[in-house]
Amino acid sequence: MTLDREPIDRLMERADGLAGAWGARARASTTIGQERAVLRLFGISGVDAQGRPLAGATVDRWLAADPAALGGGIALPFAMALLEYDLEPEQLALDVAAGTIDLVSEAELLHDADRRALAQAEARRLAVAATERIDAQRTVRREILDMLGDADRPWLGATLREPDADDAIEEAASYIAAGVDVIRVEVPIGRELVDRLTDAGIEVPAWHPQERNPSVNP
């Protein structure tokens, strides 16, 4: 039987075109998670005054003032604010999370070409410093592994599902004591959704973890 390749070729061509269009759109887009990662790359760590992860609290405060700001990314407004206020990244993040510095106002300054160029240079400086810091940590890790050796493979892993921070620390410590090499932290989608809706002023029932059925093996 002779297979007519023409319809298949047309279908593949259309699929390639669609995939390319979506790929270009994805590369030109960003997410809240990506913007949090940018701040962590800039050296933001720790928690805010309410005990929330500082990178997340900073992005949340920024978007609360202007949700549409996500499309432009946080890197340049943050870099602009660093130059304007002459602060270290960690302190600026704390001030933004507390509401004392508005990154939306800083973004307005980026309309000036000279200021935008300065912000871009500062963002590049932070990115280069982050890369150098990561490379240095890799070097230290390799030196430690050369001295102490690596764990036997395969590594043992476990998933941390405990929603309460104090209990999670206790559970993680017990895993480590039992010889676990890698711990995966699982944030329940339901809890994340409830937190977001609550922050938006929408009343929703409090999130509670589902009861685990001990008779069912995961």
Residue pairs with C-beta under 8 A, 6 or more apart in sequence:
29 71
30 70
30 71
30 73
31 70
32 59
32 63
32 70
35 59
35 70
35 73
35 74
36 53
36 55
36 56
36 59
37 55
38 73
38 74
38 75
38 78
39 54
39 55
39 58
39 59
39 74
39 78
39 89
39 93
40 55
41 126
41 127
41 130
42 75
42 78
42 89
42 126
42 127
42 130
43 89
43 90
43 126
43 129
43 130
43 133
44 54
44 55
44 58
44 89
44 90
44 93
45 54
45 55
45 90
46 54
46 90
47 53
47 54
47 57
48 54
48 57
48 58
48 94
48 97
48 98
49 94
49 97
49 98
50 57
51 165
52 97
54 90
54 93
54 94
54 97
55 93
57 93
57 97
58 74
58 93
58 96
58 97
59 74
60 97
60 199
61 96
61 97
61 98
61 99
62 69
62 74
62 77
62 96
62 103
62 104
63 69
63 70
64 199
65 102
65 103
65 104
66 104
69 77
69 103
69 104
69 107
72 107
74 103
75 123
76 107
76 110
76 116
76 119
76 120
76 123
77 103
77 104
77 106
77 107
77 110
77 119
78 89
78 92
78 96
78 103
78 106
78 123
79 119
79 120
79 122
79 123
79 126
80 106
80 107
80 109
80 110
80 115
80 118
80 119
80 122
81 87
81 92
81 96
81 101
81 103
81 106
82 89
82 92
82 122
83 118
83 119
83 122
84 106
84 109
85 92
85 95
85 101
87 95
89 126
92 101
95 101
96 102
96 103
109 115
109 119
110 116
110 119
151 181
155 181
155 182
156 179
156 180
156 181
156 182
157 180
157 181
157 182
157 183
157 184
158 175
158 180
158 182
158 183
158 184
159 183
159 184
159 186
160 168
160 171
160 172
160 175
160 183
160 184
160 185
160 186
161 186
161 188
161 209
162 168
162 171
163 188
163 191
163 209
168 185
172 183
175 183
176 183
188 207
188 209
190 207
191 207
194 204
194 205
194 206
194 207
195 207
197 204
198 204
